[in-house]
C-alpha cells in the first residue's frame, strides 16, 4: 500500500503565541479545527540569532536537512546554485510526483506529473511546466516592486496573466475579493492598499488547486509570506507598549488589526486546504520560525529600510554597468558582471557612497562576478541629509526612499509544526527543524543518506 500524500503548508513566520491567543478568542476556527486533529510541536530554528535567523536560511535547512554550518546558504539567491539534495529531488529520484509552489530559495526541477513555481524573489529558475512562466513573472514583479507605484508590466503581460488564471482554476470568490479590494483602495481609501498582499495568496491557491487536482501529486509544498510581511511592518501598531516611539492614534486605528487580518486570511485559506485534501492526504502546517517585537530598535520605534528610487540611474551615475540587476528582498539587489574584475570595481564605487563618514550600502559576500548589495542605514534619516557619492554631494532622499512602515517585528527561533494525523497530542519537547526532512522521507520509505541529521523515531508523520 502506498504512503498517504502530504501537502506541507509553509505559512512563513506565523507565531505560536498569536495562534494560541486568537484561537482561544474564537477568531481562527480553521486553525482551531486543524489543531484539534494534529500532533502539535513547537519547532526550534537551526540558527537561534541573527544574521542567519532568516527565512531563506531556515527554509533551506528544512528542505535539505542540513544546518547552516553545513550548507552555507546565506542569501535568498544562493539556494538554487548550492546543489544540495532537497526534499523534492530526493522524492523525484524515488519515483514520486512532487510540487514546489513558491517555496523559498529552492532549486528548480522539471518532471512529468510534477510542477515547480519559483518563489517571487527567484528569477534564475524556470517554472515547470512552462505555462507557469507568465504567472511567476507577474507575481514576482508585484512582490519585488510592491513599493513602486508603476510596475514595469505591459498590457500584454496582464492579458496573458488573466487568460492563464481563467484557464487554471481562478475561482469566482477570488475575483470578487480582488474587485472589492480594487474598489476600496482606488475609489474609497488609497491607504488601504496594504491589504493587497493577501490577494496574491488567493491567486496562488487557485493555481495550486488546479495542478493538485490535475496531477495527483504524492508530495507538495505551498509557501506564503504575506502575514510575515504584516508582522514585520505592523507589530508596534498591534502592541505599542514595548516601544518608546509609538504610532499615532490614527496609525494605530488603521493598522492595529493588520496582523490579525493576516491571520484571519490565512485561516480562510487553511479552510480551503481542508476542503481540498481528501482522506488520502496529510496536511502539515509549518512556519520555520516566528516573530517578536523588535526591541533592539525600540528607541526609534523599529527599523527603517531605504531603497534607490531608480537603481539603474544610481548605477549609471557611478559608471557601473552590470550584465543584470535583480531585486532580491525589500531593499537588496544582486548585480551580475562579466568577470570578477568588473564586480570588484563596482564594489569599490558603491562603497564610495557615504553618510556622515559611514558607508550607505552594505556589500555582502557573494559569488565571484556578483555584487550583493543594499542600503544598510536603518535609522531615521533627516529630510535634508546629504550623502557623498564618488566625491560628490547629493541629497539622500533624491537617491533613496523609505519603504513604508518601519520594521517593528523581528525574527524569533520558535516555529509551528502541526501534523494533521486525526489525533491530537501536544508535544512538550521542541522539535529541531532539521528533523523534518528525515521525518518526511521516512513516511515515504525513502532512505536518508546525508549525515546532517538524525531521524527522530517519535515524530511519525502518519499516525
Secondary structure, DSSP 8 states (H G I E B T S, - for coil): ----EEEEEEETT--HHHHHHHHHTT--HHHHHHHHTEEEEEEE-SS-STTS-SHHHHHHHHHH---HHHH---STTTHHHH----HHHHHHHTT--EEEES-TT------TT-EEE--TT--SS--BSGGGHHHHHHHHHHHHTTT-SS----HHHHHHHHHHHHHTT--HHHHHHHHHHHHIIIII-GGGGGGGHHHHHHHHHHHHHHHHHHHT-SEEEEEE-HHHHHHHHHHHHH-GGG-SS---HHHHHHHTTHHHHHHHHHHHHHHHHHHH--TTEEEEEE-S-EEEE-GGGGGGTSB--EEES-HHHHHHHTT---SEEEE-STTEEEEE-SSHHHHHHHHHHHTT-EETTEESEEEE---TTEEEEEE---S---TT-EEEETTEEEEHHHHEEE-SS-B-EEEESEEEEEEE-SS-EE--S-EETTHHHHHHHHHTT-----SS----TT--S--
